[in-house]
């Protein structure tokens, strides 16, 4: 008549998710800081027009960007030996 069990199967404790939100926010902050917003570098000087009103686009997947303007100074290509 022992009060404590000796031997037998011990159950594994459940995984706590208390620090999971901290890890998710750290990853989110890391990717926000290290991500570059511009996809391509402009090769021309662009003057943007001033807008008088804003219209929300219904489908953003139909957008395309064409940059027209005077060319910027060319970047010299590195010479390989």
TAMOPE-V475723 format. One record per backbone hydrogen bond with DSSP energy under -1.0 kcal/mol. NH is the residue of the N-H (numbers start at 1). CO is the residue of the C=O. Records with the same first field share a line. If there is no record, write none. Layout:
NH: CO / CO
//
This chain:
23: 19
24: 20
25: 21
26: 22
27: 23
28: 24
29: 25
30: 26
31: 27
32: 28
33: 29
34: 30
35: 31
45: 70
63: 60
72: 43
//
